[in-house]
Amino acid sequence: MNNPSQHTAPALGQALIPVIVLVALLAVSVYLYGDGASSGPNQLALLLSAMAAAALGWRNGHSWKDLQAGIVHGISLATGAILILLMVGSLIGSWILSGTVPTMIHMGLSVLSPTWFYAAAVVICAIVALATGSSWTTAGTIGVALIGIATVQGLNLGMAAGAVISGAYFGDKMSPLSDTTNLAPAMAGTDLFTHIRHMVWTTTPSILIAIALYAGLGLWLGGATDTSDVLVIQQQLATQFNISWVNLLPAVVVIALVVRKVPAFPALLIGALTGCVFAVGFQREAVLRFVGETDLPTSLALLKGAWTSLFDGYALQSGNTALDELLSRGGMSSMLNTVWLILMAMTFGAVMETTGMLQRIAASILSSVRGTGSLIAATLCTAIGMNIIASDQYIAIVLPGRMFRAEFRRRGLSPKNLSRALEDGGTLTSALVPWNTCGAFMAGTLGVATLTYAPFAFFNLINPVISLIYGFTGFTIQKLSPAELDEEQPLTA
């Protein structure tokens, strides 16, 4: 590798060039391709922007070998997310075939009225995410079922997805099982439960305001659904699948595994395989209809159906177009486009970090910091910016955490202020960026474009604003005690 002393540090104007290129290309992509921009054009925009950054890095003394090593390392950081994404695809396919998702939809149609759907969706997803510590798992399981119910009831899918994401991120943010909830205090230099208790001050008013907004919108917009359409869908679901409470056990298995701190990937794999077992055991006719084979023994046909649901999803042919579109999805293959987007996004972020451009942009923000309010604002803006530029919520927590940790301590501010700001700005806004791994995941899993649900993800939008208000007013901003100031603290986690 090259000697770092031979590298020329990028100027701010130079560091902004790849960002400007990316914004311009993404704008052209959306203009030319519309909703199809995320199916290839955006990926190419990210790759070309990464190469623009690489060209500038080469000009500053970075060799291609260094840049390639940075890209490989950057992509490796997303490997876990990619595996989880693929496994969620398998889980969706097998859970539809097993009757788990159809049962959720069938029962949900009986208890979730259009009037209170959005508010109820927030509460349901918040509880599940709090128990599991995963917004991704919540969206990929309960969220998929809720979107299905919203589709059948003719509700606004952007609003429904926003409600699902609001609840999922609230529960994820407040759960000690969450990876980002553990990462933020580690970067800031505080402990997990101190961090969670401090977040209560920003998350509680945010989620209450969000629920009130969803309830108000439900009262205003809901209640116009023709119940006869709902009954028809329920009857057709009962015709295609054996609807029973037993079908919900695969979901119970996944929740129990995650609560017991089983990592997400094996927990989702077990959940997907459990779905296959239940499909073979309780949905034999549905599986055989799905396979459509007449020359295979029944046992092999059942195996083929379960196997296919894992890698290629499930396809329903009931004759009802709306129902067929609703339940024809899932499988690893359905996530490949999102994986492609993640790979390109991580490539761009890795080149920007390797060349020092990410750090240069963030440092320029720090130079304008004066008081506590502007320091909190700088932390929030940097975390949000990292979500946009680096396309990854982990970078949006790690990089600002490392940058601002010493500054918070120098100003006598408790590290729990930093850890809270990292989550308020980094974790929550990640799902609002189309090319971010979280935004791409939510769009791919829920089947609703990021920019369609983003205006309705009220919790994710409100929480950073409340955090900013607290920063400038000083409300709940904690100072370090004299004893804590005397303690020697490392500058990195």
N, C-alpha and C positions, 0 to 999 in steps of 0.2 A: 504493500500500500504506500501511497505517497506520503511524504513528510508533511504534516499539517502546516508547518511553518512556511511551506511553499505555496499554500493556498491563499489567494487574495479574498479577503472578507467582502461579501457583496454589499453594495450600497443599497439604501432603502429603495430607491427608484428601480434599481436592477432587480431587487427581490420581488417587487410588485409586478414586473413584466409578465411572468408566467400566470399570475393571478388574473391580470387583465386579459391575457390570451384565453384563459379558461372561461372567464365570464363571457367574452365575446363569442367564443365557439359554442358555448352552451345556449346563448341567446339565439344564435343562428340555427342551432339544432332544433330548438323548440319551435322556432318560426317555420322551419321547413317540414318538420315531421310531427309536430303536435304531440299527441299522447304516445306516439310511437318512438319518441326521442330516446327513451330509456332502453330501447331494444337494439341498440347498436350505435346510433349517432352520438349519444352522450359518452359512451365508452371510448369512442374514437377521439372525442374532444379531450377527454382526460389524458389519453395516451399522447396526443400531440402536444398538449400543455406540458406534460412531463418531459417530453423531448426538448421543448423550448427551455425548460429549466436546466436540463442536462447540458444543452449547448452553452448556456451561460456559465454553468459550473465548470465545464471543460475549459472555457475561456479564462476562468479564475484559477486554473491549475489542478482541477480534479480529473483524474484519469477515468476512462470508461470502466476500468476494473473496479475502482472505488464506488462509482455510481451503481454499477451492477450489483456489487455486494450490498449496497444500501437498499436496492430494490428487493433483492432476495430476502434480506432481513425484514423489510417492511411487509412484504407479502406473508412472511412466516408469522407475523403478529396476527394476521387475519385468518390463519389456518383453523384455529378453534372455532371462530365464528362461521367459517364456511362449512365445516363439518356439522355444526349445529343446524345451519340453514338446510343442508341436504337432508338431515335427519327429520327436521320439521316437515319437509316435503313428504317423506315416507310416512310419517305419523298421520298427516292429513289424509293421504290416500287410504291407509289401512283403517283409520277411524271412520271414514265414510263407508267403506265396505263392511266394516263390523257393525254398522248401525249406530255407532256412538254419536257421530255428528247429526245424523238424521233424528235420533232420539232427542238430542239437545234441542234441535230446531222444533220438533213436534211438541215437546213439553213447553218450550219457551213461548211458542205461539199461544199456548193456553194460559200462561200467567203474565206475559209481558205485553201490556196494552201499548199501542202506539203513543198514547199520551205520556206515559212515564218511562218509555223505553230508554231514552238517552240517559236519564239520571240513574235508572236501575243498572244500565250497562257499566257506568262508571263504578258504582258500588261493587258489583259482582267482580269486575276485573281487578279492582283494588284489593279485595279480600284474597283472591286467588294469587295475585302477584306478591302480596305480603307473605303468604304462606310458602310460596315457592322461591321468592327472591329473583324472579326472572320475568321481565316484561316480554321477552321473546317467546317463552313457553306459554305465557298467558295469552298473547295475541294468536299464537299458532294453534291453540286448543279452544279455549272458551271464546276467544275473539272471533275465530272462524265461524263458530256456531251463531254468535250474535249478529255477525254480518249476514249470515244466511237468513236469520229471522227478520232482520231489517229489510232484506231484499224481498222476501215474501210479503211483508206488510207494506211495501211500497214507500218506505221511509227514505230520507236523504242519506245516501251511503257515505258521503263525506262527513256528515255530522255523526253518523253512527261509528265510523272508524275513528273519528276524533274523540268520541266518548270512550271507546275501547282503549285507545292509546293513553288518554288522560288517566284512567283508572289503573292501567297496567304500569305506567311510569310512577304513579304515586306509590303503589304497593312495592314496586321494585326499589324505589328510592328509600323507603322507610324500613326495608327488610334487612336484617343482619346477614341473610343468606345471599344477598346480591353482591356480585363481583365489583361493580362500580362503587357501591356503598362501602366496601372494604378498601378499595383502591384509593379513594379520595382522602380519607384520614391518614392513610399510609404516606401519601405524597405530602400532606400538610404537616404531619408530625403530631397528630392527636390520636386518641383511641376510638374504636368503633362506636361504642355506646354513647360517648360524649358527643360524637359527631351526629348520631341519630337524634339525640335529645335536642341538640341545637337546631337541627333541620325542622323540628316540629313547628318552630316559630314562623317559618316561611311556607311550609307545605300545608299546614292546617287552614289558614285563611285562603290559600290558593285553591285547594280542593273544594272548600265550601262555596266559594264564589263560582267555581266551575259547575258544581252540582246545581246551584241555583240557576245558572244560565241554561243548563240542559233542561232543567224542569220547566223553566219559562218557555223555552223554545218548543218543548213537547206539548205544553198546553196551547201554544199558539198555532203550531203546525200539525200536531197529531190529532188522532181521532177520526180521520176521514176515510180510513181504510174500510173497504167492503168486507165484512166478516165472512161472507159467502166464499170469497176468494181464499181466505185463510182456511176455511173448512175443507175446500177442495184440495189444497196443498197437503193438509194433514191426512186426508183420506188417501191421497196418492202416495204419501210417504209410508203409510201403513200398508199399502198394497205392495210396494217395492221392498220394504224391509219389515222385519219383526221388531216392532217398537216395544221396548221393555226397559225398566229401570236397570236390569242386568247389564244392558249395553253401556252403562255409564262407568262400569268398573275399570275399564282401561284408563279413564281419566283419573279415577281415584288412585290407581296404581302409580301414575306419574306424579301426582301431587304428593303422595306418601313418600315416594323415593326422594324427591327434591327436598321435602321437609326433613328427611333423615340425612341431608347433606350429600346425597349421591350426586356426582357431577352431572351437568346437563346432558352431555352427549350420551353416556350410557343410560341415563334415566329416560331420555326420549327414544333411544333404541329399544329398550325394554317395553316402553309404551307402545311403540309401533308393532313390535312382535306380538305383544299381548292383543293388540287389535286384530292381527292376523288369526290368532288362535280363536278369538271370539267370532270372527267372520266365518271360519270353518265350522265352528261349533253351533252358532246360532243363526247364521245367515246363508245357509247352504244354497237355497234357491237363488238368492241374489248373486252369490258368487258364480254359480253355474250360468246364469243369464249373462253375467259380465264376461265370462270366458267365451261362451258361445261355441264350445267344442263339442262335437258329437262322437268323435272317434277316440277320445281319451277315456280311460277308466275314471270313475267319479273321484277317486282319491287324488289322482294326478291332476284332474281338472281343478279341484279345490286348491291344490298346492300352486298351480299355475296362476289362479286368480289372486291368491294372497301375495304371491311373489310379484306379480305385475303391479299390484297396488303400491308396493314399496318403491319400485323404480320408475314407474310410468303413471302412477295415479289411478283413479277410478273414473270410468265414463258411464253415465246413466243414459239409457234410451227408453224413456217412459212415454214419449209422445208429447209431454208438456215442456215446451221450449224453456220457460223460465226455470222450472225445476231441474231440467237437464243441465242448464248452464250453471246452476247453483251447486250441483253435486258432482259435476264432471271436472275434477281437479286433483291436485296433489301429486305425489311422486317426486323422486329426486330430480327427474328431468324438468319439472316445472320451476325449479330453482336455478337452473343453469344460467339463465340470463342475468339473474341477480348476482350470481357468483362472478360472472364476467364483469359486471359493473364494479363489484368490490375489488377484484384484482386490479382493474385499471385505476380505481381511486387510490388504492394503497400504493401503486406504482408512483402516482403523482406526488402523494404525501411523502414517500420515502426519498424521492429525488430532491424535493424541496428541503427536507430535513438534512440530508447528506451534504448538500451544498451550502448549508447555513442560512438559507433564505427564510425558513420558518422562524428561526431564532432572531433574525434581523428584524423581521416585521413585528414580532412580539416585543423586542427590546425598545423599539420606537414608541410603542404604547406606554411602556414603563417610564420613559423619559418625561412624559407629560403629567405624571402622577404628582399631586400636591398633598391633599388631605386624605382622610380615611374614606370618604365617599368616592373620591376619584380612584383610590386604590381598589375598592370593591368593584367599581365600574370597569377599571382596567382588567381585573381578573375575569369578570363576566364577559367582556368584549373579546378578550383573548381566547377564552374557552369556546365562545360561539364562533369566533374566527377560525379556530383550529378545526371545528366541526365542518366548516365550509371549505377550508383549504386542504386540510389533511384527510378529511372524509372519514374520521374515526373518532369515536367518543373516548377511547382510551388515551389517544394522543391529546385530546382536548382536556383531559384531566391531568395526565402526567407532565406534559410540557409546561403549562401555566403553574402547576403545583411546584415544580422545581424552580421556575423562574421567580415566583413571588414569595416563596417561603421565607427567604432571608429578609425581604423587605417588610413583610408582616411582623417579623420578630424585631427588626430594627425600630419599627414604630410602636413597639410594646403591645401589639395586638395578639390575642390568643389564636393559635393555629386552627381552632375550630371555626373561626370566622372564614378562614381560607378554604377549609374543607367544604363548608356549606356553599360558598360561592362557586367552587369547582363543580359541585353537583348541580346547583341552580343554573349555571351557564353551560356546563359541558354535557351532563347526562341528559337533561331535559330537552335541549334544542337539537340533539343528534337526530331525533326522529322527524324533524321538520326540514331536513336537507335531503333532496332527492338522491344525490349521489353519495351521501354518507351511508356507511354500512347499515346503520339502524333505519334510516329512511328507506333504503332499498329493501331491507328485510320486511318492514311493515307494509310497504306497497305490494311486494311480491306475495306475502302471506295473506293479507286481507283482501287483495284484489282491488284496492282503491289507490289511485295515484297519490303520491306524497303531497303535491300542491293542491289536490282536491280536499284532503282531510286536514292539512296544516292550519287553515283558518279556523277550524272547529276544534283543534286540540287545545282547549281553553286552559287546562292546568299547565301544560307545557309552555304556553305563551304568558300566562299571568305570573307564574312563580319567579322567573328572572326579574320581572318588573318590581315585585314586592321586595326581592332581595336588594335591588338597587335603591329603593326607597329607604330600606333599613340602613343601608350604608351611608346615605347622606344625612339621615336624621339621627343616626347613632343608636337607634332602637335595637336592643338585643346584641349590640356589638360589644364583645367582652375583651377586657384588657388583661394582659399578663400580670400576675402578682409579682412582687419583688423577689420572692423565692424562685418563681419560674424564670424570671429574667436572669437570675444568677446561674441557672442550670445551663450547661454547655449542650448545645443541640447540633447534630449533624445537619448539613444543608441538603442532603439527598436522602431518600428513603432507602 
